[in-house]
Amino acid sequence: MLKKLKINNMTSLIATSLFVLALFLLMSHNAQAADLFSTGKQAIKDTVGDDSAVETALLSAGAVGAVITGFVSKNWVLAIAGFAIGMIFWSVAAPLVGLA
């Protein structure tokens, strides 16, 4: 009789969990929110976008970091590879976030 009670309790728990999960899935709605950054998008693109001072500073800092890494570690291949990977990352990531 005790085993039967445990099975009934477990079945009840599973059924309740599935019911709650179904409620969550059925009650989800899309967020109809306005774009908070719509007024500042052009200013952000001008500040950080192509040929901006921030982009030049980021790439210059990467080059200086590569030179320092090359001098300190005496591993110029790793330093140049790190700079190249940083350049590739910036080229791929900037358009993804809308900076290019």
Contact map, one row per residue, 1 for C-alpha under 8 A:
1111100000000000000000000000000000000000000000000000000000000000000000000000000000000000000000000000
1111110000000000000000000000000000000000000000000000000000000000000000000000000000000000000000000000
1111111000000000000000000000000000000000000000000000000000000000000000000000000000000000000000000000
1111111100000000000000000000000000000000000000000000000000000000000000000000000000000000000000000000
1111111110000000000000000000000000000000000000000000000000000000000000000000000000000000000000000000
0111111111000000000000000000000000000000000000000000000000000000000000000000000000000000000000000000
0011111111100000000000000000000000000000000000000000000000000000000000000000000000000000000000000000
0001111111110000000000000000000000000000000000000000000000000000000000000000000000000000000000000000
0000111111111000000000000000000000000000000000000000000000000000000000000000000000000000000000000000
0000011111111100000000000000000000000000000000000000000000000000000000000000000000000000000000000000
0000001111111110000000000000000000000000000000000000000000000000000000000000000000000000000000000000
0000000111111111000000000000000000000000000000000000000000000000000000000000000000000000000000000000
0000000011111111100000000000000000000000000000000000000000000000000000000000000000000000000000000000
0000000001111111110000000000000000000000000000000000000000000000000000000000000000000000000000000000
0000000000111111111000000000000000000000000000000000000000000000000000000000000000000000000000000000
0000000000011111111100000000000000000000000000000000000000000000000000000000000000000000000000000000
0000000000001111111110000000000000000000000000000000000000000000000000000000000000000000000000000000
0000000000000111111111000000000000000000000000000000000000000000000000000000000000000000000000000000
0000000000000011111111100000000000000000000000000000000000000000000000000000000000000000000000000000
0000000000000001111111110000000000000000000000000000000000000000000000000000000000000000000000000000
0000000000000000111111111000000000000000000000000000000000000000000000000000000000000000000000000000
0000000000000000011111111100000000000000000000000000000000000000000000000000000000000000000000000000
0000000000000000001111111110000000000000000000000000000000000000000000000000000000000000000000000000
0000000000000000000111111111000000000000000000000000000000000000000000000000000000000000000000000000
0000000000000000000011111111000000000000000000000000000000000000000000000000000000000000000000000000
0000000000000000000001111111000000000000000000000000000000000000000000000000000000000000000000000000
0000000000000000000000111111100000000000000000000000000000000000000000000000000000000000000000000000
0000000000000000000000011111110000000000000000000000000000000000000000000000000000000000000000000000
0000000000000000000000000011111000000000000000000000000000000000000000000000000000000000000000000000
0000000000000000000000000001111100000000000000000000000000000000000000000000000000000000000000000000
0000000000000000000000000000111110000000000000000000000000000000000000000000000000000000000000000000
0000000000000000000000000000011111000000000000000000000000000000000000000000000000000000000000000000
0000000000000000000000000000001111100000000000000000000000000000000000000000000000000000000000000000
0000000000000000000000000000000111110000000000000000000000000000000000000000000000000000000000000000
0000000000000000000000000000000011111100000000000000000000000000000000000000000000000000000000000000
0000000000000000000000000000000001111110000000000000000000000000000000000000000000000000000000000000
0000000000000000000000000000000000111111100000000000000000000000000000000000000000000000000000000000
0000000000000000000000000000000000111111100000000000000000000000000000000000000000000000000000000000
0000000000000000000000000000000000011111110000000000000000000000000000000000000000000000000000000000
0000000000000000000000000000000000001111111100000000000000000000000000000000000000000000000000000000
0000000000000000000000000000000000001111111110000000000000000000000000000000000000000000000000000000
0000000000000000000000000000000000000011111111000000000000000000000000000000000000000000000000000000
0000000000000000000000000000000000000001111111100000000000000000000000000000000000000000000000000000
0000000000000000000000000000000000000001111111111000000000000000000000000000000000000000000000000010
0000000000000000000000000000000000000000111111111100000000000000000000000000000000000000000000000111
0000000000000000000000000000000000000000011111111101000000000000000000000000000000000000000000000000
0000000000000000000000000000000000000000001111111001110000000000000000000000000000000000000000000000
0000000000000000000000000000000000000000000111111101111000000000000000000000000000000000000000000010
0000000000000000000000000000000000000000000111111111001000000000000000000000000000000000000001000011
0000000000000000000000000000000000000000000011011111001000000000000000000000000000000000000000000011
0000000000000000000000000000000000000000000000001111101100000000000000000000000000000000000000000000
0000000000000000000000000000000000000000000001111111111100000000000000000000000000000000000000000000
0000000000000000000000000000000000000000000000110011111110000000000000000000000000000000000000000000
0000000000000000000000000000000000000000000000110001111111000000000000000000000000000000000000000000
0000000000000000000000000000000000000000000000011111111111100000000000000000000000000000000000000000
0000000000000000000000000000000000000000000000000011111111110000000000000000000000000000000000000000
0000000000000000000000000000000000000000000000000000111111111000000000000000000000000000000000000000
0000000000000000000000000000000000000000000000000000011111111100000000000000000000000000000000000000
0000000000000000000000000000000000000000000000000000001111111110000000000000000000000010000000000000
0000000000000000000000000000000000000000000000000000000111111111000000000000000000000000000000000000
0000000000000000000000000000000000000000000000000000000011111111100000000000000000000000000000000000
0000000000000000000000000000000000000000000000000000000001111111110000000000000000100100000000000000
0000000000000000000000000000000000000000000000000000000000111111111000000000000000100000000000000000
0000000000000000000000000000000000000000000000000000000000011111111100000000000000000000000000000000
0000000000000000000000000000000000000000000000000000000000001111111110000000000000000000000000000000
0000000000000000000000000000000000000000000000000000000000000111111111000000001101100000000000000000
0000000000000000000000000000000000000000000000000000000000000011111111100000001000000000000000000000
0000000000000000000000000000000000000000000000000000000000000001111111110000000000000000000000000000
0000000000000000000000000000000000000000000000000000000000000000111111111111001000000000000000000000
0000000000000000000000000000000000000000000000000000000000000000011111111111111100000000000000000000
0000000000000000000000000000000000000000000000000000000000000000001111111111000000000000000000000000
0000000000000000000000000000000000000000000000000000000000000000000111111100000000000000000000000000
0000000000000000000000000000000000000000000000000000000000000000000011111111000000000000000000000000
0000000000000000000000000000000000000000000000000000000000000000000011111111000000000000000000000000
0000000000000000000000000000000000000000000000000000000000000000000011101111111000000000000000000000
0000000000000000000000000000000000000000000000000000000000000000000011101111111100000000000000000000
0000000000000000000000000000000000000000000000000000000000000000000001000011111110000000000000000000
0000000000000000000000000000000000000000000000000000000000000000000001000011111111000000000000000000
0000000000000000000000000000000000000000000000000000000000000000011011000011111111100000000000000000
0000000000000000000000000000000000000000000000000000000000000000010001000001111111110000000000000000
0000000000000000000000000000000000000000000000000000000000000000000000000000111111111000000000000000
0000000000000000000000000000000000000000000000000000000000000000010000000000011111111100000000000000
0000000000000000000000000000000000000000000000000000000000000110010000000000001111111110000000000000
0000000000000000000000000000000000000000000000000000000000000000000000000000000111111111000000000000
0000000000000000000000000000000000000000000000000000000000000000000000000000000011111111100000000000
0000000000000000000000000000000000000000000000000000000000000100000000000000000001111111110000000000
0000000000000000000000000000000000000000000000000000000000100000000000000000000000111111111000000000
0000000000000000000000000000000000000000000000000000000000000000000000000000000000011111111100000000
0000000000000000000000000000000000000000000000000000000000000000000000000000000000001111111110000000
0000000000000000000000000000000000000000000000000000000000000000000000000000000000000111111111000000
0000000000000000000000000000000000000000000000000000000000000000000000000000000000000011111111100000
0000000000000000000000000000000000000000000000000000000000000000000000000000000000000001111111110000
0000000000000000000000000000000000000000000000000000000000000000000000000000000000000000111111111000
0000000000000000000000000000000000000000000000001000000000000000000000000000000000000000011111111111
0000000000000000000000000000000000000000000000000000000000000000000000000000000000000000001111111111
0000000000000000000000000000000000000000000000000000000000000000000000000000000000000000000111111110
0000000000000000000000000000000000000000000000000000000000000000000000000000000000000000000011111110
0000000000000000000000000000000000000000000010000000000000000000000000000000000000000000000001111111
0000000000000000000000000000000000000000000110011100000000000000000000000000000000000000000001111111
0000000000000000000000000000000000000000000010001100000000000000000000000000000000000000000001100111
